[in-house]
Amino acid sequence: MSKFMIPANLAVSDTGFLFMPSTGETFTLNEIGRKIFKLLQLGKSEDEVVTDICGNYDVDAGTCRKDLDDFVGQLKNYSLLNEI
């Protein structure tokens, strides 16, 4: 069960706008991406994120896990997330 840390200087707006002050880069997250990002900010594990998303959206756990893994990989690639 992996846990992640979002760098303290990152925040996401209610509209999904994400700004990285250290580089000036901006990103846009969709509704579910925003929800996942906020859950990770709260220190939720992958399992907790999957449970939350499956409980609130019409998606099965296998698909959710695969999509979460892809999303987490993208966040790591852009240095928006660190595994702890």
N, C-alpha and C positions, 0 to 999 in steps of 0.2 A: 504494500500500500504506500504509494508515493505521496509526499507532501511537498508543496512548493511555496516559494516566497516571491512576492511581487516587489520589485524595488520601491522604496518608500516615496520616491519622487514622481511616481506614476499615478495618474488618476484617470478615470473614465467618466465622461459626462452622461447624463440621462439619455442623450441622443446617440451615444456610442462613440463619441470623439475621444481619442486617446492621444495624449501628447507626451513625448519624451523630452524633457527640458535639456538633458545633457547633450543631445544631438540635434534637437529641433525637429526631429521626425514626428509625423502624425500618422495615425492609423484610424480606421473606422471599423467598429464592431457591429454586427447585426444584433438583434434582440437576444438570441441565445448566447452568442459570444459575450455580450455584455453581462448576462446573468452568470455565466461560467467565470468570467474574469472577476466579478465581485465575490463569488463564492471562494475563489482561490485567494483573493485579498483577505478574506476572513479566516484563512488558514485551513479551509476544508480539504480533506484528502480526495483523491480521485474517486474512491468508492462513495464518499459522501456527495460528491458532485453528481455522479451517475444516479444515485438514489433521488436526489433533488430534481434533476432534469426529467427523469422517467416519471416522477410523481406529478410533474407540472406540464408535461408535453406528451404528445402521442408518439412515443418512440420506445422501442424495446431496448433492453439493457445492452445487448451485443452491439447494436448499431450505435448506441450512445457512447459506449466505451471506445469503439473504433474512431468515431468522430472526435471524441475528447482527446484521444491520443494524437490525432492529426493536428488539432487545434493547439495542444500543448507543445507539440513539435515546432509549430510555426512561431509561437510565443518565445520559445527558447532560441530559435534561429535569429530572431530580432532582438535578443537580449532583454525581453520583457518579462522573463520568468526564470527563476533559478530553482533547481531541485535541492531540497534540504533533507 
